[in-house]
């Protein structure tokens, strides 16, 4: 009797396809630092530590001084940011009966892409919540008065704080509408090569050095400007049990998924589960270096007449600060996560973000445009 061989799908191939589909569905997690782990080498209750380099102030020693003062030595301290799988296990599980498979032509293979997208949606929502509720030192408000000026001001903040890496702006739906009505944007925008593989349908172009994306997870009248090192996401897969006849794990572009499938003979159903452990967290800088105006003036005052001194000195402000991301609001409303200016005076004053000699945590575009 002739036998027609069936085309069996290898689980590793399908799992890798699911990861690829997941990566295509993600926006926010694709714009930040990613770390992926398989089931070996970590405990699920453990944390993933991401190293944040420390900072050292620049100092000067005058030529031909009287050597009455020694060099000032600074202590270097690195910081690790512990990222946990705070979203838990994100998963999609389905059961299909024999009747659905035989009569309705609904198979697990057809549902697998939908399962991968469901897991991606969970990762997207969790990352959006982390970004919205994160700590922000400075916000640009009343941006609706002049969006171009608002983005220029944010660009200035990135320059001021010497932020490296790719710069992104994720905007809410009402900010998108305002931006698309700005002729300066519509006549000059072009898709930025810098975005690379992260370009998705949510990307509306590159303007003033920012890759601009739209997300319904951001407040409709707000935007978040950030570098790719502002937040971190971690992915990990659980092990594939030996008792599972069909299962695999795969990773792609820093993402990881597990897919397992079996048949429950007690209820005559085919079962499919796609899952992953996931977590996201903001990355804060440990301390911040600023120009020490008082030290510069003191050095000038004691310098002998006619002697040129290096008029540049820095000091290190202790504490944790977010200098990698900023919020933008169309209105005068205080965005979520903004640190109270009264609690942040040393940082704001040293960073020269002030009004009438007092540190402020908002930059009012309406006032600047007036």
N, C-alpha and C positions, 0 to 999 in steps of 0.2 A: 504494500500500500504506500502510495507516494505521501511524503510529509512536507508540508509547507512550513518552513521555519518562521518563527515570530521575531519581530524586531524588538529586542529588549532594551530598555533605556537604562544606562548605567546610572546609579544614584549620584556618583561624583559629578557627572556631566549636568544632571538636572539641578543639583545643589549649586554648582557654579553659575548656572543660568539664573537661578533664583537670586543669588547675590548680585549679579549684574543688573537684574530688574530692580532690585532694592536700591542700588546705587543711582540708577536713573531717576527714581522717584524722590530721592532726597534733595533738599535744597540747603537748609541751614546747617546740618551736620557736615555737608560737603565744603562749607566755607570756613571751617575751623580746623584746629589740630586734631588728628585722628590717631588712635592707637588700637590695634586689633590683636587678639590673643586666641590661641586655640585652647583646648581643654587641658593641655599639659602645662605644668610649671607654675600654676597659681591656685590658690584656694578661693572659692567663690566669695567668702566673707572678707578676703583680703582687699586691700586698696591698690590701685595702680598709681605709682608716684611719678610725677613729671617734674623734672628739674628746671628751676627758674634761676638763671644766672644772677649773681649779686651785683652791686654797684660800688664803685670807688670814686671818691671826689678827686678832681685835679688840683694839685697844689703847686706853688712856686717858691723858690728860694733865691733871694736877691743876690746878684753878683757883688763880690767885694764887700759883703756885709761884715759886721764885727764878730760874727759867730757866737753871739751871746745866746741865741736860741737854737735848739737842735731841730732836725727834721721831724715833722709830725708823722707818726706811723698810724695807718688806718687798719682796721680789722675787716677782712673780707668774709662775708657769710653768704653761702648759697641757701636757697630755699627750695623745698619740694612741695608741690601741690598734690595732695592726695585726692584722686578721683575715684569715687566708688560707683558701683553699679546701682545707682539710686533709682533708676527706673525699673529695677527688678528684671524679670524675664518677660520680654515682649514676645508675643506668640500669636499664631493663627492656627486653629485646629478645626478640621472638618471631618465629617463622616458621610459616606455615600453608600446607599443600599444597593443591592444587586439590581433592583428594579430601575433605579436611576441610571445605573451604568448600562443596562441592557436595552431599556426602552426609551430613555430620555437622552441617551448619548452624552451624559454628564460623567466625566472621568476625573480622577485625581490630578492627572497631568494637565487638564484644562484649568483646574482651579489653582494650581501651584502659583502661576503669576499673580493671581488675585491675593493669595496668601502672602506672598513676598511684599506686595504693595501695602497690605494691611500692617505688616510689621514695620515697614518704612514709615507709614503714617504715624505710628506710635513714637518712633524715634524723632520724627519731625516735631510733633507736638511737645514732647518732653524738652527738646533743645530750645524751642521757642519760649517755653515757660521759664527755663533757666536764664535765657538772655534777657527777657523782659523784667525779671525780678532781681537781676544782678545789681551790683554796686556801681554807681556812676558818680564821679566827682564833679563833673561839669555837664550842663545841658545847654543847648541852643534853643531859645524859645521865640515865639512869634515869627517863626520861619515863613509863615504864610505871607508876610509882608514882602519878602524877597528871597525866594528859594536859592537863587544863584548866590546871593550874598551869604546865605546860611551855610551852603556847602563850602564856599571860600573860607568862612570862619572855621568850619570843622577842619578843613585842610590845614589852616594855620595852627590849630591845636595839635594835630598830628606832627607838624614840623616842630612846634615848640617842645613837645615831649619826646622828640627824636624816635618816633615809632617806626619800626622797620616792617617789612613784609607787605603782602597784598592788602590793599585797602578796599573794603566793601561797605555798601550802604544798603540795608534792607528796609524797605519803606512799606507803610500801610497803604490801603487802597485809596484813601482820600488824598494822601500825599502823592500817590501816582497820578491821580487826576489833575492835581495842581501842577505837577511837573510836566505833564503832557500838554498843558495849556500854556506853558512858558515857551515862547518862540526861540529863546536862546538855547533851550534844550533840544527842541525838535529839529532845529537847523544845524546843530553841531554834533549831535550824539552819534557815536559809532561804537560797534561792539568791540570791546577791548580784548586783545590777544592775551592779556595777562590772566584772564579768567580761565583760559585753557579748558580742561575737561569738565569744569564745574558749570559751564554755561548750560542753562536749562531754559525752558519756556518762560520762567519767571524773570529772566534777565532782560532788562529793557535797554541796556547799553552801558557805555563807559563815558563818564563826564567828569571833568576836573580831576582825573586820576582815580576816580572811584568806579568800581564795578557795581552797578545799581540793579537790585533785585526787588521783586514784589512778593510779599507774603501776607496771607490773611491772618497769620499768627501774631503779627505786629499790630499794635493799636492803630486803627484806621488813620488817625491824625498824628501819628508819630513815626519816627524812623530811628534806626540804630546804625551808627557808623562805627566800624571796628576793623582791626587787623585780623589776619588769620591766626594770630597767636593770642587773641583775646580770650578764647574759650577752648576747651578740650573735650573730646568725646571718646569714650572707650567702648569697645565691642569685645565680646567673648562668646564662645560656643560651649555648650555642655557636651559631654562625651556621648558617643553613639553606643548604646548598650549592645552587648553581644547577642542578646535575645531578639533584637530587631533584625528581620531578614533584609530590610531595604533601608539604608540610611547612609548619610555622609555629612561631612562639614566642608566648608569652603570659605575662602576669604578673597576679597578683591577691592583694590583701592582703599585699604584700611578698614574694610567692613567684613564681618564674619556672620555666618548663619549655619544652623544645623537643620537638616531635613530628615525626618524619619517617617516610615510608612509601614503599616502592617494590616492584617485582616483579623477582625474579631468574629470568630466562628459562633460565639454565643448569640450574637445579634445579626449575623450575616451582613456586616458593614465593613467597608474599606476605610481605613483611617489615615489621615495625613496631618503631620504637625511640622510647622516651620517656626523656629524660635531663635532667640539670641539674648544674651545678657547685655544691658546697655546702661550707660551713665554719661552725664555731661556736667561740666563745672566751669565757672569763670576762673581765669588766671590773673591774680593780682601781683603787682611788683612789691618786693620787700624793700621798702625805703625808696627815696627818690633824691637825686642830686640836683641842686639848683645853684645859681650864681650867688655867692655870698657878698652882697653889696656892702655890708658893714666892714668886712675884712678888707675889701678893696679900698674903701675910703681910709681906713686906718693905715694901710700900707702906704698910701699916697701921702698921708699927713706926716709920717715919721721918716719918709725918704729924704736924704740930703738934697739940698737945692741943686738942680741941674742934673740929678741922677735919674735916669729913666727906669721905672719899675714895670714889671709885667702886671698889668692891671686886670688880672683874671684870677679869681679864686672861687672855689665851690664848697658847699657844705652838704652833708647828708641829712635828710629829714627822716627820722625813724617812723616806722609804722607800715601799714599796707595801703597801697593806693592803686586805683585803676587809671592808668594813663594810656590804655590801649583801645578804649571804646568810649563813645559819647552818644547821648540821646539828643534827638531833634524833635521839636514839637511845633506844629503849625500855630498853636495858641500860646497863651500865657500860663497854661496849666503846668503844674510841677509834675514832671514825668515820674513814673514808678521807679524806685531804687535810688533816687537822687539823695546824696548825703547832705545833711543840713549844713549850711555854710557856717553856722556858729560853732559847729564841732570840727570844722576843717580849716580854720583860719590860717594856721601856719603854712599849710600846703598852698592855699589859694593866694596868700600874700607873697610867698616866695615864688610862685608861678606867675605873678603879676596879673592875676585874674581878679581885678578889683573895680570898685566904683566908689568915688569919693573917699579913697583911702581905706576902704573896708573890703575884705575878701567876699566875693559873691560866687554862687554856684551856677548862675544862669547868665547867658549872654543874650540880651534882648535885641533881636534883629530889627524890630520896628523902631526902636530908639536909635540904633546905629544908622538906619536908612533915612531917618528924618532929617 
